[in-house]
Amino acid sequence: MLLEMTVKGLTIDPLTSTPVVILKDAEGKNAVPIWIGLMEASAIATELEKIQLSRPMTHDLMRNILESLDAKVVKIVVNDLRDNTFYALIHIMVGSQEIVIDSRPSDAIALALRTSSPILVDKKVVTKSRKIDLMKKEEGLSEEESKKRWAEILEKLSPDDFGKYKM
């Protein structure tokens, strides 16, 4: 089962200082945090903020190539989570043929934002992401306390928190 989600923003993991993109469903019942690289976070933030650059960046170039070839991104699907690594697929229509391309979720999300394509997450990924080894054990905290603390951080995120991540 696939859940449609939107990018609710970017934040920084308070322990590792790594960018995290937060996906949430429309009802706000499910959230998926995906740790991403700084360059990918920059690409996502640029599109979220609708910042116009003088030259096309990589994901803009990808969109422009697809448009020039009369191809359309139908959807992206975050389809798996294995060994703390997320996987995604980009579904592209070229004429009447659908092509599915393996991708990092961060690149797929950056492209989906630029093409106004749906972002779907497999329900099994939502379930697995709740069990991910999110935090290194902090000194004096059990694994369960660490997980609880991270869950509290995610639940307390507000739209103002996302503005703290400046590119």
C-alpha positions in Angstrom: 0.0 0.0 0.0 1.3 3.4 -1.0 0.7 6.6 1.0 0.9 10.0 -0.6 3.1 12.4 1.3 4.4 15.9 1.0 7.6 17.5 2.1 6.8 19.3 5.4 10.3 20.7 5.5 13.9 20.2 6.3 15.6 20.2 9.7 18.9 19.2 11.2 19.4 16.1 13.3 20.4 17.6 16.6 22.9 14.9 17.3 24.7 14.5 14.0 24.1 17.9 12.4 22.9 15.9 9.3 20.0 17.4 7.2 16.7 15.5 7.5 13.8 15.8 5.1 10.4 15.2 6.8 7.6 13.6 4.7 4.1 13.6 6.2 0.8 12.3 4.9 -2.2 14.7 4.5 -3.8 13.6 7.8 -0.6 14.0 9.7 -0.8 10.5 11.1 2.4 9.3 9.4 5.8 11.0 9.2 9.0 9.7 7.6 12.3 11.3 8.4 15.0 10.7 5.7 18.6 11.6 6.4 20.1 13.2 3.3 23.3 14.9 2.2 23.9 18.7 2.3 23.8 19.1 -1.5 20.5 17.3 -1.8 19.1 19.3 1.2 20.2 22.5 -0.7 18.4 21.3 -3.8 15.2 20.6 -1.9 15.4 23.8 0.1 15.9 25.8 -3.1 12.7 24.5 -4.6 10.7 24.7 -1.4 11.7 28.4 -1.1 11.1 28.9 -4.8 14.6 30.5 -5.1 15.4 31.3 -8.7 19.1 30.7 -9.6 20.8 32.2 -12.7 21.8 28.8 -14.0 20.0 25.4 -13.7 21.2 23.1 -10.9 21.3 19.4 -11.4 17.6 18.7 -10.6 16.5 21.6 -12.7 18.6 20.2 -15.6 17.0 16.8 -15.1 13.5 18.4 -15.3 14.5 20.4 -18.4 15.9 17.3 -20.1 12.7 15.4 -19.4 10.5 18.2 -20.7 12.6 18.5 -23.8 12.1 14.8 -24.5 8.4 15.2 -23.8 8.7 12.8 -20.8 6.8 13.3 -17.6 7.5 12.2 -14.1 4.4 10.4 -13.1 5.4 9.8 -9.4 8.2 8.9 -7.1 8.0 6.1 -4.7 10.1 5.7 -1.6 9.8 1.9 -1.8 12.3 0.3 0.7 14.4 0.8 3.8 17.2 -1.6 4.3 20.1 -1.3 6.8 19.2 2.3 7.6 19.2 3.2 3.8 16.1 4.4 2.0 15.5 3.5 -1.6 13.2 5.2 -4.2 12.0 4.8 -7.7 11.2 7.5 -10.2 8.3 6.6 -12.6 8.6 8.4 -15.9 6.2 8.2 -18.9 7.7 8.5 -22.3 4.9 8.3 -24.8 2.9 5.3 -23.7 5.8 3.6 -22.0 6.5 3.8 -18.3 10.1 3.7 -17.3 11.1 3.1 -13.6 14.5 4.4 -12.5 16.3 3.6 -9.2 17.1 6.7 -7.2 18.2 8.0 -3.9 15.0 9.4 -2.2 16.6 12.8 -1.9 17.1 13.1 -5.6 13.7 11.7 -6.4 12.1 14.2 -4.0 14.0 17.1 -5.4 12.8 16.1 -8.9 9.2 15.5 -7.8 9.1 19.0 -6.2 10.3 20.5 -9.5 7.8 18.6 -11.6 4.8 18.8 -9.2 4.7 15.0 -9.1 3.2 12.9 -6.3 5.5 11.6 -3.6 4.4 8.2 -2.4 5.8 6.1 0.4 5.3 2.4 0.8 3.5 1.6 4.1 6.3 -0.9 4.9 8.8 1.9 4.8 6.7 3.9 7.2 6.6 0.9 9.5 10.3 0.2 9.2 11.2 3.9 9.7 9.7 3.8 13.1 12.3 1.1 14.0 15.3 2.7 12.4 18.4 3.1 14.6 17.9 6.9 14.7 20.2 7.9 17.4 23.5 6.8 18.7 23.1 6.0 22.3 23.6 9.1 24.3 25.6 8.8 27.4 23.4 7.4 30.2 20.4 6.8 28.0 19.1 3.3 27.1 18.2 2.5 23.5 14.5 2.8 24.3 15.0 6.3 26.0 17.0 7.4 22.9 14.2 6.3 20.6 11.6 8.0 22.7 13.6 11.2 22.8 13.9 11.2 19.0 10.2 10.5 18.6 9.5 13.5 20.9 11.8 15.7 18.7 9.9 14.8 15.6 6.5 15.2 17.1 7.3 18.7 18.5 8.6 20.0 15.1 6.7 23.1 14.0 6.8 25.0 10.7 9.0 27.6 12.4 11.7 24.9 13.1 12.0 24.2 9.4 12.9 27.9 8.7 16.0 27.4 10.8 17.7 25.4 8.1 19.1 28.1 5.8 20.9 27.3 2.5 
